């Protein structure tokens, strides 16, 4: 038996260039750190820090990522994966070791998150379907080497995050453009901890649907069901034009949080490189959680919490009593 939320969870992400008309005192030319000097130039920015290209494993739709680090093909055979012994780095240039490679929304030294809206999960609450939609915004006002990620996700206390990702200039893309890919990041996954699908190019105005699902047969203890399917699709004029999926088996069902909306950035040199809008008449990136379902008799989601990490470009968050949430730059008039 399933339980569905009576209200949609809505997250409105407003990222715009500063100006007096919008009450934002932070100019778009404000300097940011950019890439740390100790991070090699050929490293990719991922939703889990900077990694060498050989550490990112592309997984096909009919393959399954196992919790022991292997990949199993549809015919049951195991695909060999070469170990990656290259150093990994956080957004701020700290080396990531095997014991501190977690994606921790409370720790800016690990992740590259600018802002997020998250719900705490109590162990395994039987959640089995999460569907969210958001729009592809315009390209940033200033385009450089920055990598930007917009996604919803599930995190575990075992330092794993599974996420359907809309990215600007993300690994696998051809040049600075928006594309979609499904990611699974965490210790031992794909041996190296960085697994992703191939990319599909998208364009501003497209609607992105991010779906995380697992099949829990009736009468089955949810904690025994650890296999998830992560799918990200693009809708153009109401028609699905492409999608990418990952099948991943998690080591445990020890969940930490469900994230309605996350904005993560790397390699930006100015505020203008991580802000999308010149004014409110332009396209907004709006997240709406369309569906959340979990098993009857299990605890529901915790209350939504807003997390702010950016301190230079004026990012702020707001959660309303009607379950709508906003992430925006500057003070709204």
C-alpha positions as CSV (number, residue, x, y, z in Angstrom):
1,X,0.0,0.0,0.0
2,X,1.3,3.4,-0.9
3,X,1.0,6.9,0.6
4,X,1.0,9.9,-1.6
5,X,1.6,13.5,-0.4
6,X,-1.6,15.6,-0.5
7,X,0.4,18.6,-1.7
8,X,3.1,19.0,-4.3
9,X,6.4,20.2,-3.0
10,X,7.5,23.2,-4.9
11,X,10.9,24.7,-5.1
12,X,11.5,27.9,-7.1
13,X,15.1,28.6,-7.9
14,X,15.7,32.2,-8.8
15,X,19.2,32.9,-9.9
16,X,19.6,36.4,-11.3
17,X,22.2,39.1,-12.0
18,X,22.4,41.7,-9.3
19,X,21.0,45.2,-9.8
20,X,19.2,47.9,-7.9
21,X,15.9,47.1,-9.7
22,X,15.8,43.7,-7.9
23,X,17.3,44.7,-4.6
24,X,20.5,42.8,-5.1
25,X,23.6,44.7,-4.0
26,X,26.0,42.0,-5.3
27,X,27.5,42.8,-8.7
28,X,27.9,40.1,-11.3
29,X,31.6,40.9,-11.5
30,X,32.3,39.9,-7.9
31,X,35.3,37.6,-7.9
32,X,35.0,33.9,-6.9
33,X,37.7,31.4,-6.2
34,X,37.6,29.6,-9.6
35,X,39.5,26.3,-9.8
36,X,42.0,25.7,-6.9
37,X,45.6,25.9,-8.1
38,X,46.4,22.4,-7.0
39,X,43.6,20.8,-9.0
40,X,45.0,19.6,-12.4
41,X,43.6,21.2,-15.5
42,X,42.4,17.9,-17.0
43,X,40.3,17.0,-14.0
44,X,36.5,17.0,-14.4
45,X,34.1,18.7,-12.0
46,X,31.5,16.2,-10.8
47,X,28.7,16.2,-8.3
48,X,31.3,14.7,-5.9
49,X,34.3,17.0,-6.5
50,X,37.1,17.1,-9.0
51,X,38.3,13.7,-10.4
52,X,40.6,12.4,-13.1
53,X,38.7,11.5,-16.3
54,X,39.6,7.8,-15.8
55,X,37.8,7.8,-12.5
56,X,34.4,8.4,-14.2
57,X,32.7,5.2,-15.4
58,X,30.0,5.5,-18.0
59,X,27.3,2.9,-17.4
60,X,24.8,1.6,-20.0
61,X,21.0,1.6,-19.4
62,X,20.9,-2.3,-19.3
63,X,23.7,-2.6,-16.8
64,X,23.5,-2.6,-13.0
65,X,26.0,-0.9,-10.6
66,X,26.6,-3.3,-7.7
67,X,27.3,-2.3,-4.1
68,X,30.7,-4.2,-4.2
69,X,32.0,-1.9,-7.0
70,X,31.3,-4.1,-10.0
71,X,29.0,-3.6,-13.0
72,X,26.8,-6.4,-14.1
73,X,25.6,-6.6,-17.7
74,X,22.1,-7.7,-18.7
75,X,23.3,-11.2,-19.4
76,X,24.6,-11.5,-15.9
77,X,28.3,-11.2,-16.8
78,X,30.6,-8.9,-15.0
79,X,32.2,-5.9,-16.7
80,X,35.8,-5.3,-15.6
81,X,36.6,-1.8,-14.3
82,X,40.1,-0.5,-13.9
83,X,41.0,0.9,-10.5
84,X,41.6,4.6,-10.5
85,X,44.4,5.6,-8.1
86,X,44.4,9.3,-9.0
87,X,43.9,11.8,-6.2
88,X,40.4,13.3,-5.9
89,X,39.7,16.9,-4.7
90,X,36.8,18.9,-3.2
91,X,35.6,22.1,-4.7
92,X,38.1,23.9,-2.5
93,X,41.1,21.8,-3.4
94,X,41.2,19.5,-0.4
95,X,42.2,15.9,-1.2
96,X,39.4,13.4,-0.7
97,X,40.4,10.2,1.0
98,X,38.4,7.0,1.3
99,X,37.1,7.9,4.7
100,X,36.0,11.4,4.0
101,X,34.6,11.3,0.5
102,X,31.0,12.0,1.6
103,X,28.7,14.5,0.0
104,X,27.8,16.4,3.1
105,X,25.4,19.3,2.7
106,X,26.5,20.8,6.0
107,X,30.2,20.9,5.1
108,X,31.4,23.3,2.4
109,X,34.8,21.7,2.4
110,X,33.3,18.6,0.7
111,X,30.6,19.6,-1.7
112,X,30.2,22.4,-4.1
113,X,26.6,23.2,-3.2
114,X,25.4,26.8,-3.3
115,X,22.0,26.1,-1.9
116,X,19.5,23.3,-1.3
117,X,16.1,22.3,0.1
118,X,16.3,19.0,1.9
119,X,14.2,16.6,4.0
120,X,15.7,14.3,6.5
121,X,14.8,10.6,6.2
122,X,14.5,8.3,9.1
123,X,16.5,5.2,8.3
124,X,14.4,3.5,5.6
125,X,10.9,5.0,5.5
126,X,9.7,2.8,2.6
127,X,10.0,5.6,0.0
128,X,10.0,4.1,-3.4
129,X,9.0,6.8,-5.9
130,X,10.2,10.4,-6.2
131,X,9.4,12.4,-9.3
132,X,10.5,16.0,-9.8
133,X,10.4,18.5,-12.7
134,X,12.3,21.6,-13.4
135,X,13.1,23.8,-16.4
136,X,16.3,24.3,-18.2
137,X,17.3,28.0,-17.6
138,X,19.2,30.3,-20.0
139,X,22.9,30.0,-20.2
140,X,24.7,31.9,-17.5
141,X,25.3,35.6,-18.3
142,X,29.0,35.0,-18.4
143,X,30.3,31.8,-19.9
144,X,33.7,30.5,-18.9
145,X,34.9,27.1,-17.8
146,X,32.3,26.9,-15.0
147,X,30.4,23.6,-14.4
148,X,26.8,24.0,-12.9
149,X,24.5,21.2,-11.6
150,X,20.8,21.3,-10.9
151,X,19.2,18.1,-9.5
152,X,17.1,16.3,-6.9
153,X,18.6,13.4,-5.0
154,X,18.6,10.8,-2.3
155,X,21.6,10.6,0.1
156,X,22.6,7.8,2.5
157,X,24.5,7.8,5.7
158,X,27.0,5.6,3.8
159,X,28.2,8.7,1.9
160,X,26.3,7.8,-1.3
161,X,24.2,10.1,-3.4
162,X,22.0,9.1,-6.4
163,X,20.8,11.9,-8.6
164,X,19.3,12.8,-12.0
165,X,21.3,15.8,-13.0
166,X,20.9,18.7,-15.3
167,X,24.4,20.1,-15.9
168,X,26.0,23.0,-17.7
169,X,29.4,22.0,-19.1
170,X,29.3,18.7,-17.2
171,X,31.5,15.7,-17.9
172,X,30.6,14.1,-21.2
173,X,29.2,17.3,-22.8
174,X,30.6,18.8,-25.9
175,X,31.5,22.3,-25.0
176,X,29.6,24.7,-22.6
177,X,26.0,23.6,-23.0
178,X,23.2,22.1,-20.9
179,X,22.9,18.3,-20.9
180,X,21.3,15.7,-18.7
181,X,22.8,12.5,-17.2
182,X,22.1,10.2,-14.2
183,X,24.8,9.9,-11.6
184,X,25.6,7.7,-8.6
185,X,28.5,8.8,-6.5
186,X,29.9,7.2,-3.4
187,X,32.5,4.9,-1.9
188,X,33.1,1.6,-3.9
189,X,30.5,2.3,-6.6
190,X,32.0,1.5,-10.0
191,X,35.2,0.8,-8.0
192,X,36.1,4.5,-8.1
193,X,32.9,6.0,-6.8
194,X,31.9,8.0,-9.8
195,X,29.3,6.4,-12.1
196,X,27.2,8.1,-14.7
197,X,25.0,7.5,-17.8
198,X,25.8,9.1,-21.2
199,X,24.7,12.6,-21.8
200,X,21.7,14.0,-23.7
201,X,21.9,17.6,-24.9
202,X,19.0,19.8,-23.9
203,X,18.1,23.5,-24.4
204,X,16.7,26.4,-22.4
205,X,12.9,26.1,-22.0
206,X,13.0,22.2,-22.0
207,X,11.3,20.6,-19.0
208,X,13.5,18.1,-17.1
209,X,11.9,15.2,-15.2
210,X,14.1,13.5,-12.6
211,X,12.8,10.2,-11.2
212,X,14.2,7.9,-8.5
213,X,12.3,4.6,-8.1
214,X,12.7,1.1,-6.5
215,X,10.3,-1.8,-6.7
216,X,9.2,-3.0,-3.2
217,X,6.8,-6.0,-3.6
218,X,3.9,-6.1,-1.1
219,X,4.9,-7.7,2.2
220,X,8.6,-7.1,1.6
221,X,10.7,-5.2,4.2
222,X,11.9,-2.1,2.4
223,X,15.3,-2.4,4.0
224,X,15.9,-5.5,1.9
225,X,15.3,-3.6,-1.4
226,X,18.4,-1.7,-2.2
227,X,18.2,-1.5,-6.0
228,X,17.2,1.9,-7.5
229,X,16.6,3.2,-11.0
230,X,17.7,6.8,-11.6
231,X,16.1,8.3,-14.7
232,X,16.3,11.8,-16.1
233,X,14.2,12.8,-19.1
234,X,13.7,15.8,-21.3
235,X,10.2,17.1,-22.3
236,X,10.1,19.5,-25.2
237,X,6.7,20.9,-26.1
238,X,5.1,18.2,-23.9
239,X,6.8,15.4,-25.7
240,X,9.7,13.3,-24.3
241,X,12.6,13.6,-26.6
242,X,15.3,11.7,-24.6
243,X,16.2,10.1,-21.3
244,X,19.2,8.5,-19.5
245,X,19.0,6.0,-16.7
246,X,21.2,4.2,-14.2
247,X,20.5,1.0,-12.2
248,X,22.3,1.0,-8.9
249,X,22.3,-1.4,-5.9
250,X,23.1,0.4,-2.7
251,X,25.1,-1.3,0.1
252,X,22.4,-0.5,2.7
253,X,19.1,1.2,3.1
254,X,20.5,3.6,5.7
255,X,19.1,6.8,4.2
256,X,20.0,10.3,5.2
257,X,17.9,12.8,3.2
258,X,15.8,13.5,0.2
259,X,16.8,16.7,-1.6
260,X,14.0,18.5,-3.4
261,X,16.4,20.9,-5.2
262,X,20.1,21.4,-5.2
263,X,22.3,24.0,-7.0
264,X,26.0,23.1,-7.2
265,X,28.8,25.0,-8.9
266,X,32.5,24.6,-9.8
267,X,35.2,26.7,-11.5
268,X,33.2,29.9,-11.5
269,X,35.4,33.0,-11.4
270,X,32.7,35.6,-11.0
271,X,29.1,35.7,-9.7
272,X,27.9,36.3,-13.2
273,X,29.1,32.8,-14.2
274,X,26.7,31.1,-11.7
275,X,23.7,33.4,-12.1
276,X,21.2,32.8,-14.9
277,X,18.7,35.7,-15.0
278,X,18.9,39.4,-15.9
279,X,15.4,40.0,-14.7
280,X,12.3,38.2,-13.6
281,X,10.7,38.2,-17.1
282,X,13.3,35.7,-18.3
283,X,13.1,32.0,-17.9
284,X,13.3,30.7,-14.3
285,X,14.5,27.3,-13.1
286,X,11.5,26.0,-11.1
287,X,11.6,22.7,-9.3
288,X,8.3,21.0,-8.5
289,X,8.2,17.6,-6.8
290,X,5.3,16.0,-8.6
291,X,5.1,12.8,-6.6
292,X,6.5,11.1,-3.5
293,X,5.3,7.7,-2.5
294,X,6.3,5.4,0.4
295,X,5.0,2.3,2.1
296,X,2.0,2.6,4.4
297,X,2.9,2.4,8.0
298,X,6.3,3.9,7.7
299,X,7.4,7.4,8.8
300,X,6.9,10.2,6.3
301,X,9.5,12.7,5.3
302,X,10.9,15.2,7.8
303,X,10.2,18.9,7.4
304,X,11.9,20.8,4.6
305,X,15.1,22.5,5.6
306,X,16.9,25.3,3.7
307,X,20.7,25.3,3.5
308,X,22.8,28.2,2.3
309,X,26.5,27.9,1.5
310,X,27.2,30.8,-0.8
311,X,28.3,34.0,0.9
312,X,29.7,36.1,-2.0
313,X,26.9,36.1,-4.5
314,X,24.1,36.7,-2.0
315,X,22.2,33.4,-2.2
316,X,19.3,33.1,0.1
317,X,16.5,30.5,0.7
318,X,12.9,30.7,1.8
319,X,10.5,27.9,2.8
320,X,6.8,28.9,2.9
321,X,4.1,27.2,5.0
322,X,2.4,25.9,1.8
323,X,5.3,23.6,1.0
324,X,6.8,26.0,-1.6
325,X,10.4,26.9,-1.3
326,X,12.6,29.5,-3.0
327,X,16.3,29.8,-3.6
328,X,17.4,33.2,-4.9
329,X,20.2,35.7,-5.1
330,X,19.8,39.0,-3.4
331,X,16.8,40.5,-1.5
332,X,13.5,40.2,-3.3
333,X,11.4,43.4,-3.4
